[in-house]
Amino acid sequence: MHQSPFRVAIILIVALLGIVFAAPNFLPQQVRDSLPGWLPKPGLVLGLDLQGGSHLLLEVDRAGIVTQRLSDVRRDARNVLANQNGIGNIITTDEAKNAIYIELTDPSQKEQALTALQSIQNTVNNSLFSTGTGVNELAFGELPDGRLSVTLTPEGITQRMSSLVAQSIEVIRSRIDELGTTEPTIQRQGDTRVLVQVPGFGDSTRLKNIVSQTARLTFHMVYPGLTADQAEAQGLPAGTMIVPSQDGGRELLYEDVALGGESLVDAQPSYDPQRGIPVVSFKFDTRGAVTFSEITSANVGQRFAIVLDNTVITAPVIQQPITGGSGQISGNFTTASANDLAVLLRAGALPASLNVIEERTVDASLGADSIRAGLTAGVVASVLVVSFMVIAYGLWGVFANVSLVLNVILIFAALSVLGSTLTLPGIAGIVLTIGMAVDANVLIYERMREEQRAGRTPLQAINAGFERAWGTIVDSHLTQLVAAVVLYFMGSGPVQGFAVTLGLGILTSLFTSYTVTSYQVNLWYKRVRPKELKIQHFRFIPDGTKIPFMKISRYVIALSIIMSVVSIGAAYFKGFNLGIDFVGGTAIEVQHVGGPADVGRVRELLDGLELGEVQVQGFGTPEDVLVRVQAQEGGQSADQVAVQKVQQALAGDNYEVRRTEAVSGTVSGELAWTGTIAVIIALACILIYIWFRFEWQFALAAVTTTSHDIIMTIGLFSITGLEFNLSSIAAVLTLVGLSLNETVVVSDRIRENLLKYRKMPLPELIDLSINQTIVRTSLTQFTVLLALVPLVLFGGEVLRSFTIAMTFGSLVGMYSSVIVNGPILINFGLKQKTDEELVAKKEKPADGASV
């Protein structure tokens, strides 16, 4: 109970900093703007699900890059061999092996050809992490039949992809900055992907077009005197190509780029008063202006094509030389599309094609509803937990509640300092932390009561309560932290937000539940000096219970086996109601304006759209409907068209789109695999930790018990038809930590009693240990349920399957930790220590207090 001044100073400083960093996030914007400059600005950002906006995950088209590079290498090889060295050759391309093969017309020139080909070698640097050396992009060789080979190296392809992603990020950032949006998130994900999140920008279709369009602008002369159809029938003239035009026709153009878009220095939307149409005015740099003047001067009366991403936008006749270095692009533009094209041209072309593999859009009104739902759930859970702690522990409950309040403040402060994004699952993580945070205080208080019943003085009981509970608190919190860490690194998006808040809550509760509570108890004890500690006022299970858990364990194990078999059977034969995360496709949440939605009418409206499998179901309130459309065969563009068809079909019946979510098959397969790996990694990490802290029997029993809980929870998804999505994986991993929390406490008491009661039969000892800890287990489990139930009732439909699974899993976790874990320990061969082993144990330093 000694409190050093340094320790007190740390508590006060941490509490003060927590309030200073957290408070601005809850102040009105005008108040925040008036704060002194030296105060920290709010760094907490609301996620798209809370404020609305668009989310895109883009991937560089690897196949397209490889095809383009093979084409470039083929052209360079032909140029260096035939044009520069006069070596005759025939070149073929093998895209399956990323190679070109060169057959020489004169085999005696092989050495000369190999030497010449070395000149096209290229070294690729990652522009972000360039070391100056680079990676060779090409490998040269010779086939058994005498042909020469030039192959793109895997390292070169990977490095080029990485470099292209870095360049693409800068172009995307320039484009989005041109739109004037605030606080966009543009992040690299791996070597081939870019994450784009734009809060407050609800038009995902427009954002997708602006972000993912390559916008490569080139100028070509039109081949005179011959149409595209005529050229195709007679054979293309050398050096020409046929390019589709925006109006649905085709043009015959010279392949050579007369002028490139890289020479542009400005592009602005404007209006042609003579024709009365929107156009895009552009201006070249000095070099481009000179080239443009030369081209137009030499080709008066000829047609000049402006090509954007391999489509002819316009091909006007050059009426006179254009010497000012400026011009205009006309086409089938609206005011908005002319503005968007100007944005693309000003920002520059993307260095590679980007495919949209994941798309999510949330309407601002739905975000506001999510905030209300999260706050309602949080307030109700807080009131219930705080009230229960006061009812159960009186003044000691007040001490725990003060620590709990500071705990929540520190979570928000940490999120603000880190600049983290708060999502709806993140709010769920905070609410869940509220339920779990009092666990450590209950452990301490129950230990104090036990020590006092054993004859200790109040001061001795208080000291023993804090000291002997600390080891178990650390063990139980670290097992939960393992699950949170795995969630963060293996999850994505909102799941990571949940993992961050859960992980921070675990760390801050370690500080507040022990240090802050002990400080309050110390102040109270010095002031009151009680002769007896009156800690608990209410309990579910009386002290001194002697429930024979081991005698009924065979029936319980049999029941668990039956339920596990049923769960596995349901998963195998019935399967799951897989969400968009795992099967791909598009989910569209719509809301009927003016009354309850008619699900049957919605089905009727969508039946004739020929979109494949379309599922329509009620969602949340009577006004809301969820439409799920299978992934379309045409890829992202076809998915986008499908969404537009659904919107148009429902618009006439007063349905408004509130949220869209599109996931490609590539991402859905990755998420399913990553989720499975995450659960396995979490179990393996926990097995190692518990093996290190306890003995191997405890570790294997804990993992077996937790696996039982996972199977039961997954069975719930299959049997009830709850949607199984990425949040479900988060629920399963969180249950791993919660279940082990209970298991660790019981195991820790069994380990302690093994040293204390050496001659007691093991089944009786396990019964004793469970009965000694069941008061604490029932109380902490009840506080967790007090936090989870409001999430189920008020957290909103998006979190429904997640919170139901958490509630069910927490009950199953308590049941398995109390009843199933003990028999498994016996079956794994746990035995009493011999006298020699006990002597050896006492000679070693203590490895931590236990409860």
C-alpha positions, 0 to 999 in steps of 0.5 A: 500500500506504499505509494511513492511520490513518483508513482503518484506523479505518473498517475496524475500526469497520465490522467491529465494528458489523457483528458487534454488529448481526448477532450477536444474530440468531443467539443464543437468545431467552433470551440476547437478552432478557438483553442490555443495553438499549443493545445493538441489538435484532435487527431481522431478521425471518423471512419467512412461508416460513421461520416459517409464517403467512399472506399476503393481498393485498387490493384495494378493490372499485373497481366497488363503490365507484363503484356505491355513490357513484352511488347516493348521488349519485342520492339526494342529487340527488333530495333537493336537487331534489325535496324541497328545491326542488320541481323535478320530475325523472327520474334515470337511471344510466349506470355505464359512464360513471360518471354520472347523467342528470337529465331535468327535467319543467319545462325552464324550471327548468334554471338553478335546478336547476344551482344546486341541484345545486352543493350536492351537490359533494364534495371528497375528501381523502387522509387520509394526505397531505391538503393541505387543498384536496381534489379535486372529486368531481363534474363537472356538465354538460348533454347535447345533448338537454337533460338535466343530467349529474352525473359522478364525476371520475377524480381524485375516484374515485382520491382516494376509493379512496386515502382508503378504503385508508388507513382500511381499513389502520387497521381491519385493524390493529385487527382483527389486534391483537385476535387477539393475533398478533405483528409483523403486517405491514400495508402500503399497495400503490399506491392500491387495495391492502393487503398483510397478512402475519401470521407464525405464523397458519396459518389463512388462511381465518379470517384472510381472513374477519376481514380482508376482511369489511366488518362493517357492522352496522345495526339495522332494524325488520321491516315488520309483517304482510307476509312477504318473499314476499308483498311481492315478489308484491304489490309492495314497500311504499315505503321497504322492502327484502328482505334475506336472512337467515342461516338461508336465508330472507328478511326484509322490512325498512324501508330506514331505519337505525334504529341504526348499528354506529358507536354500539357501544363494546364487543362480547364473545363470551359464552354464553346459559345459558338456551338453551345457545348462544354469543352476542355481547354488545354495548354502545352509547355514551350516544347509542346507548343513548338511541336504542336505548331509544327504539326498543325502548320505541316498538316493544314486540311488533315484530320488530327485525332485526340486519343484518351485511353485508346479511344478517339475523343475527337478528330477535327480537321486542322483549319489553320496553324495553331501557334499559341500552344493551346487548344480545346477538346470537344466531345460528348461532354457534360459539364461534370464530365468536362470538369473530370477530364480536366482534373485527370489531364492536370494530374497526369496519366497513371503509369499503369492500369488500376483495377477496382477490386473492392468498393464501399460507399456509405451515405452520410445519413447512414453514417449519422445513424451509425453514430447514434447507434454506437453512442446509444449502445455505449451509453446504455452499456456504461450505465449498466456496468457502472450501476452494477459495480456499485450494486455489487461492490458499493464504494469499491465499485466506485473505485472501479468505476473511476478507473473505468472512466479514466480507462475510456478517456485514455483509449480516446486519447491514445486514438487521438495521438495515433491519429487513428480512424474510429469506425463502428466496429471500433466503437464496439471494441470500446463498449466491449472494453467497458465490460472487460475492464472491470475484470481485473478489479473483480479479480483483486476484490475477490482475492482481498475477500478470500485473504480476509476470510483466511484471517488476514488483517484489512491491510494485509488483505488489501496488499495480498489482493493487489500483489497476488492478483497481478500475475493472473491479470497479466496472463488473462490480458495478454491472451486477449492482446494476442487475439487483438494483435493477430486481428490487426495484422491479419484483418483489414478496414473496420476489423483493424479499427476494432482490433486497435480499440480492443488492444488499446483498451486491454493495455490501458485497463492494465494501468487503470485497474491496478495502479489507479485503483490501488491509489484510490484504495490507499487514500481511502484506507489512510483516511478510514482505517477500517477494522474489516473490509466490506467489499462485496454487497451482491453475488450470484453464487454464495461463498463456499459453494461445493458444486461437484463439477467433475461428477457431472463432467462426463455428461457435460463432455458428452453434451459438448461432443454432441453439440460440436458434431452438430455444429460441424455437421451443419457447417459441412452439409448446410454451409454458411450464409456467406457475406460479400466479403467471402463470396464476392459480388455487390451488396446494396442497402436501400431505404424506402422513403415514406413508409415500410419497404415491400420486399416482395415488390423489390424482388418483382422490380429486380427480377427482369434485370438479368443480373444472375442471382439476386437476394432481397431481404429485410435489413434492420428497420422496416424501411430498410432492404438489403439487395445482394447481387452476384459478381458479374462476368464482365468484372468491375465495369459490369458490377458498376452497371448492375448497381446502376440498374438496381438504383434505376429500377428502385428509384421510381418506387421511392427507394434511396441507396444508403450503402453499397459494397462491392468485393471482387472474387480475388479479394473475397478468396484472400479474405477467407484464407486470411481469416482461417490463418488468423484463427490458427495463428492466434491459437498457436501463439496462445498455446506457446504463451500458456505453455511458457507460463504454465505447463504443457497440459494447461496449454493443450487443455486451453487450446482444446477448450478454445477450439470447442468454443470456436466450433460452437460459435461457427455452428451458430452461424450455420444453424441460424443463418446469420451472415458470416463475414469479415466481422464474424472472423473478428468475433471468433478471434475476440472470443479466443481471448475472452474464453482464455481469460476465463480458462487462465483464471481457473487454471491459475487457481488449479496450479496454486492449489496443486502446490497447497493441497498435495494429497487431495485427489485431482478431481476434488482439487479441480472442483475446489479451484472452480468453486473458489473462482466461480464467484469472480467468473460469474460477475465478470461474465455478467459485466461483459454481457451487460456491455454486449446486450446493448450492442445487440439491441442498439448497435445497428444491423451492420454489427448484428451478426458480430454482436450476437456471435460475441454474446453466444460465444462468451456464454459458451466460453464461460461454460467450457472454462468452468466445466469442460477444461477440468476433465481435459486437464485430467485426460492430458495427464495432469498429476500432483507434484512429488516432494522432490518436484516441490523442493525443486520448485521452491528453490526457483524464483517465483514466476508471478503471483497467482489467484 
